[in-house]
């Protein structure tokens, strides 16, 4: 079982009351241990528009250039794996780990977990998220 800490990542206290679809900004602010406003600025410089979803990889690329994060590790997307395997004449079905499996594998540290439609922070085995799933 994974523990959940309900948090908005500092969005309200930073004055971003109307912000929507900002799970990548919140997860980045929490994982990098920086204020939400700073994370929002990094996301904006990476190309994110206010109220629009965005990719953690793009935010982390800018954050790495700014020296905010030391190490960025990412796995290839399912689409990349499928395209790669089709080129070799076979289809590989990829099974991604669950959040519980990831939390067990990495009980210490600060991570951004990203799915196709959501991002959340995993900090020392605890999920940090709003607990509310926004739909498009």
VOBA-817834 format. One line per field, with one value per residue (C-alpha): residue number from 1; residue in three letters; z negated, y negated, x. Coordinates in Angstrom, 3 decimals. Example, Ala and Ser with C-alpha at 12.3 -4.5 7.8 and 13.67 -1.06 7.14 Angstrom:
# VOBA-817834
num <- [1,2]
residu <- [ALA,SER]
w <- [-7.800,-7.140]
v <- [4.500,1.060]
u <- [12.300,13.670]
# end
This chain:
# VOBA-817834
num <- [1,2,3,4,5,6,7,8,9,10,11,12,13,14,15,16,17,18,19,20,21,22,23,24,25,26,27,28,29,30,31,32,33,34,35,36,37,38,39,40,41,42,43,44,45,46,47,48,49,50,51,52,53,54,55,56,57,58,59,60,61,62,63,64,65,66,67,68,69,70,71,72,73,74,75,76,77,78,79,80,81,82,83,84,85,86,87,88,89,90,91,92,93,94,95,96,97,98,99,100,101,102,103,104,105,106,107,108,109,110,111,112,113,114,115,116,117,118,119,120,121,122,123,124,125,126,127,128,129,130,131,132,133,134,135,136]
residu <- [UNK,UNK,UNK,UNK,UNK,UNK,UNK,UNK,UNK,UNK,UNK,UNK,UNK,UNK,UNK,UNK,UNK,UNK,UNK,UNK,UNK,UNK,UNK,UNK,UNK,UNK,UNK,UNK,UNK,UNK,UNK,UNK,UNK,UNK,UNK,UNK,UNK,UNK,UNK,UNK,UNK,UNK,UNK,UNK,UNK,UNK,UNK,UNK,UNK,UNK,UNK,UNK,UNK,UNK,UNK,UNK,UNK,UNK,UNK,UNK,UNK,UNK,UNK,UNK,UNK,UNK,UNK,UNK,UNK,UNK,UNK,UNK,UNK,UNK,UNK,UNK,UNK,UNK,UNK,UNK,UNK,UNK,UNK,UNK,UNK,UNK,UNK,UNK,UNK,UNK,UNK,UNK,UNK,UNK,UNK,UNK,UNK,UNK,UNK,UNK,UNK,UNK,UNK,UNK,UNK,UNK,UNK,UNK,UNK,UNK,UNK,UNK,UNK,UNK,UNK,UNK,UNK,UNK,UNK,UNK,UNK,UNK,UNK,UNK,UNK,UNK,UNK,UNK,UNK,UNK,UNK,UNK,UNK,UNK,UNK,UNK]
w <- [0.000,0.941,-1.283,0.227,-0.980,0.369,1.493,4.249,4.421,3.230,6.003,3.736,1.510,4.636,5.873,8.863,7.943,11.503,12.762,14.288,15.772,13.869,12.514,14.107,12.501,9.089,9.290,10.419,7.596,5.038,6.431,6.880,3.505,4.988,4.732,7.112,8.693,9.594,11.041,13.020,14.504,15.536,17.142,18.974,20.323,21.510,23.635,21.336,21.687,18.633,18.136,20.543,19.787,20.479,20.495,17.471,19.797,21.329,17.911,16.639,19.670,18.849,15.114,15.824,17.936,15.045,12.563,10.562,10.993,11.194,12.821,15.102,15.924,18.238,19.817,23.453,24.057,24.989,28.447,28.916,27.741,30.070,33.080,32.387,32.061,35.227,37.219,36.299,37.443,34.061,31.604,28.027,25.390,22.697,19.073,17.043,13.257,10.933,8.521,5.667,7.483,8.150,4.522,3.326,5.807,4.888,1.205,0.840,3.093,5.037,8.314,10.848,11.982,15.330,17.163,20.473,18.809,15.346,13.333,9.602,7.164,5.236,2.274,-0.065,0.806,0.384,3.300,3.183,5.220,4.956,4.725,7.327,10.910,13.396,16.690,19.956]
v <- [0.000,-3.454,-6.453,-9.583,-13.097,-15.481,-18.729,-21.275,-21.693,-25.295,-26.470,-28.311,-29.920,-31.181,-32.880,-30.613,-30.103,-29.708,-27.357,-24.091,-21.002,-21.774,-18.319,-18.486,-21.860,-20.627,-17.379,-19.218,-21.793,-19.004,-16.692,-19.522,-21.045,-24.513,-27.017,-26.495,-29.933,-29.001,-25.675,-27.496,-29.838,-26.904,-25.226,-28.448,-28.726,-25.120,-26.053,-25.321,-27.608,-28.501,-26.087,-23.522,-20.164,-19.632,-16.976,-16.553,-15.763,-19.252,-20.937,-18.790,-19.634,-23.360,-22.666,-20.719,-23.593,-25.970,-23.702,-22.975,-19.213,-17.179,-14.014,-13.264,-9.690,-8.776,-5.572,-5.391,-5.809,-2.843,-4.358,-4.399,-0.790,0.399,-1.457,-0.067,3.494,3.288,2.464,5.862,7.745,8.542,6.775,6.356,5.849,3.613,3.902,0.825,1.049,-0.168,-3.060,-0.549,1.372,-1.842,-2.993,0.368,0.235,-3.351,-3.887,-6.875,-9.875,-12.394,-11.357,-12.521,-9.691,-10.321,-8.443,-9.282,-11.693,-12.611,-13.359,-13.071,-13.278,-10.308,-11.477,-8.895,-6.331,-8.710,-9.981,-13.745,-14.815,-16.699,-13.459,-14.882,-13.714,-16.475,-15.399,-17.232]
u <- [0.000,1.274,0.628,-0.927,-0.192,-2.834,-1.228,-1.576,2.204,2.002,-0.320,-2.826,-0.189,1.625,-1.545,-2.245,-5.921,-7.242,-4.501,-5.756,-4.088,-0.903,-0.049,3.421,4.121,2.918,4.872,8.008,7.718,7.343,10.026,12.555,11.567,11.108,8.226,5.301,5.877,9.460,8.312,5.620,8.247,10.456,7.427,6.575,10.142,9.870,6.828,3.876,0.854,-1.252,-4.150,-2.711,-1.165,2.523,5.240,7.548,10.461,10.286,10.186,13.062,15.199,14.964,15.401,18.566,19.927,19.138,20.931,17.756,18.074,21.242,20.023,17.092,16.178,13.359,12.126,11.058,7.352,5.169,4.766,8.555,8.881,6.091,7.505,10.963,9.712,7.575,10.674,12.063,8.981,7.416,5.148,6.289,3.590,5.027,3.904,4.697,5.065,2.321,2.840,3.081,5.824,7.741,7.391,8.754,11.632,12.554,11.654,13.998,14.399,12.324,10.694,8.131,5.884,4.278,1.553,-0.047,-2.490,-1.154,1.977,2.529,5.433,6.839,8.910,10.461,7.792,4.819,2.691,2.139,-0.881,-4.179,-6.120,-8.492,-8.298,-9.117,-10.661,-10.145]
# end
